[in-house]
Amino acid sequence: MFNELFGLGFLLIHFSLVMISYKLFGKLGLFVWIGVASVLANIQVLQGVQLLSLQATLGNTLYGSIFLATDILVEKYGKKSAQTSVYIGFFSIIVFMITMNLALFFIPLNDEFALMVHDAFKLIFGFSFRIVLGSLVAYFVSQSIDIKLYSWIRSKFPSDHMLWLRNNASTLISQWIDTAIFVIIAFYGTSYSLIQIMITTYVLKAIIALLDTPFVYLAKRITPGVLTE
């Protein structure tokens, strides 16, 4: 039960940090959050935990906060700004992958601490090619679809009373696409059950997506960018 309660707090902290970033820096704050969260999610994804009797990774909560940020961007600044944030996140992941993998080629100092750190770097940042590719493709495709779906639903149901619909429908659909793309690229042909991984991963992503709705409503009431005026 500890993981579930702590995980809920972990999620709420991330969503609250998105709001703080938006309040302080406006649209720029959301861009920065998406870049930072994209990198951190790809580190946290390596730690497995059990939540609601399901095996999960920590990266899911940060990844969910990216969808929250892009939905706010579409809602308040339009599709073009939101798509720019996808490019920022995608570029951030590529820079992170390249720089950390290049760092592994250095020969460390021949002392116990330096060798221990080097081994830890290899364990954490030496991602397999398929996992890296799956992460990049899934991120770019799902985020782009989320933005297009949100914009389309908003054009059909522009009222603020229907904000919950465009927020949840776009995110739930795009998160399923994200899950399917990543799992197929990363695990196809292995001994893992693709369907089982997809279902368990998506259930948690769907719960996270539903919990971000109050924060989208809150963002509508926020006067953004108090430190950028």
C-alpha positions in Angstrom: 0.0 0.0 0.0 3.0 2.3 0.6 3.9 2.4 -3.1 0.3 3.3 -4.1 0.0 6.2 -1.6 3.5 7.5 -2.3 3.0 7.1 -6.0 -0.2 9.2 -5.8 1.8 11.9 -4.0 4.6 11.5 -6.5 2.2 12.1 -9.3 0.5 15.1 -7.7 3.9 16.7 -7.1 4.8 16.4 -10.8 1.4 17.9 -11.9 1.8 20.7 -9.3 5.3 21.4 -10.6 3.8 21.8 -14.1 1.4 24.4 -12.7 4.2 26.2 -10.9 6.3 26.3 -14.0 3.4 27.6 -16.0 2.5 30.2 -13.4 6.1 31.5 -13.1 7.2 31.4 -16.8 4.1 30.9 -18.9 4.5 29.1 -22.2 8.3 29.1 -21.8 7.9 27.3 -18.5 5.9 24.5 -20.2 8.5 24.2 -22.9 11.2 23.8 -20.3 9.2 21.3 -18.3 8.6 19.1 -21.3 12.4 19.1 -22.1 13.3 18.3 -18.5 10.6 15.7 -18.0 11.4 14.0 -21.3 15.0 13.4 -20.1 14.1 12.4 -16.5 11.3 10.0 -17.6 13.9 8.1 -19.7 16.1 7.7 -16.6 13.3 6.8 -14.2 11.8 4.3 -16.6 14.7 1.9 -15.6 13.3 1.5 -12.1 10.6 -1.0 -11.8 8.0 -0.9 -9.0 4.7 -2.6 -8.2 1.5 -0.5 -8.2 -2.0 -1.8 -7.8 -0.7 -5.3 -8.2 0.8 -4.3 -11.6 4.4 -4.1 -12.6 5.2 -0.5 -13.6 8.1 1.9 -14.1 8.6 5.3 -12.5 8.8 7.0 -15.8 5.0 6.8 -16.3 4.2 9.6 -14.0 6.6 12.1 -15.5 5.6 11.0 -18.9 2.0 11.7 -18.0 2.9 15.2 -17.0 4.2 15.8 -20.5 0.8 15.1 -21.9 -0.7 17.5 -19.3 1.7 20.2 -20.5 1.0 19.8 -24.2 -2.8 19.8 -23.5 -2.4 23.1 -21.7 -0.4 24.5 -24.7 -3.0 23.4 -27.2 -5.8 24.8 -25.0 -4.2 28.2 -24.4 -1.7 28.8 -27.2 -2.8 26.6 -30.1 -1.6 23.6 -32.0 1.5 25.2 -33.4 3.0 26.0 -30.0 2.1 22.5 -28.7 3.8 20.9 -31.7 6.9 23.0 -31.1 7.0 21.5 -27.6 7.1 18.0 -29.1 10.2 19.0 -31.1 11.8 20.3 -28.0 11.1 17.1 -26.0 12.3 15.0 -28.9 15.5 16.9 -29.3 16.1 16.8 -25.5 15.9 13.0 -25.5 18.3 12.7 -28.5 20.8 15.1 -26.8 20.6 13.1 -23.6 21.0 9.8 -25.3 24.0 10.9 -27.4 25.9 12.7 -24.7 25.5 10.0 -22.0 26.4 7.2 -24.3 29.4 9.0 -25.6 30.5 9.6 -22.0 30.7 5.8 -21.6 33.7 5.7 -24.0 35.9 7.5 -21.6 38.4 5.4 -19.6 37.7 6.2 -16.0 40.3 6.8 -13.3 41.7 3.6 -11.8 40.3 4.0 -8.4 37.4 2.3 -6.7 34.9 5.2 -6.7 35.6 6.2 -10.4 35.2 2.6 -11.5 32.0 2.2 -9.5 30.5 5.4 -11.1 31.5 4.3 -14.6 29.9 0.9 -14.1 26.7 2.6 -12.8 26.7 4.9 -15.8 27.0 1.9 -18.1 24.1 0.2 -16.3 21.8 3.2 -16.3 22.7 4.9 -19.6 23.8 2.0 -21.8 20.3 1.6 -23.3 19.7 -1.0 -25.9 19.1 0.3 -29.4 15.5 -1.1 -29.6 14.5 0.6 -26.4 15.9 3.9 -27.4 14.3 3.7 -30.8 10.9 2.6 -29.3 11.0 5.5 -26.9 11.8 8.1 -29.5 9.2 6.9 -32.1 6.5 6.4 -29.5 7.1 9.8 -28.0 7.0 11.7 -31.3 4.0 9.9 -32.8 1.8 9.8 -29.7 2.5 13.4 -28.7 1.7 14.6 -32.3 -1.5 12.5 -32.3 -2.5 13.9 -28.9 -2.1 17.5 -30.2 -4.1 16.8 -33.4 -6.9 15.0 -31.5 -7.1 17.7 -28.8 -7.3 20.4 -31.5 -9.9 18.5 -33.5 -12.1 17.8 -30.5 -11.8 21.4 -29.3 -13.0 22.6 -32.8 -16.1 20.4 -32.3 -16.7 21.1 -28.6 -15.1 24.5 -27.9 -17.0 25.1 -24.6 -15.1 25.1 -21.4 -17.7 22.7 -20.1 -16.3 20.1 -22.5 -12.7 20.6 -21.5 -12.7 17.3 -19.7 -13.7 15.5 -22.9 -11.0 16.9 -25.1 -8.4 16.4 -22.4 -9.3 12.8 -21.6 -10.2 11.6 -25.0 -7.1 12.8 -26.7 -4.7 11.6 -24.0 -6.3 8.2 -23.5 -6.2 7.4 -27.2 -2.6 8.8 -27.7 -1.4 7.0 -24.6 -2.6 3.7 -26.0 -0.8 4.4 -29.3 2.3 5.3 -27.4 2.2 2.1 -25.4 1.6 -0.1 -28.4 4.4 1.5 -30.5 7.0 1.3 -27.7 6.2 -2.3 -26.7 6.2 -3.6 -30.2 9.5 -2.0 -31.1 11.2 -2.7 -27.9 10.0 -6.3 -27.2 8.7 -7.9 -30.4 10.4 -11.3 -30.9 11.4 -11.6 -27.2 10.0 -14.0 -24.7 7.8 -11.2 -23.2 4.0 -11.3 -23.7 3.4 -8.1 -25.7 -0.4 -8.0 -24.9 0.2 -8.3 -21.2 2.9 -5.6 -21.1 0.6 -3.3 -23.2 -2.4 -3.8 -20.9 -0.7 -3.4 -17.6 1.3 -0.4 -18.8 -1.8 1.3 -20.3 -4.0 0.8 -17.3 -1.6 2.8 -15.2 -1.1 5.4 -17.9 -4.9 5.8 -18.2 -5.3 6.3 -14.5 -2.6 9.0 -14.6 -4.3 10.6 -17.6 -7.7 10.8 -15.8 -6.1 12.4 -12.7 -4.6 15.3 -14.7 -8.0 16.7 -15.7 -8.4 19.0 -12.6 -5.0 20.5 -13.4 -6.1 21.4 -16.9 -9.0 23.3 -15.5 -6.7 24.9 -13.0 -4.4 26.1 -15.8 -7.3 27.8 -17.4 -7.6 30.0 -14.3 -3.9 30.8 -13.9 -2.4 34.1 -15.0 0.9 32.8 -16.5 4.4 34.1 -16.7 4.6 36.3 -13.6 8.5 36.2 -13.9 8.6 36.9 -17.6 6.6 40.1 -17.8 
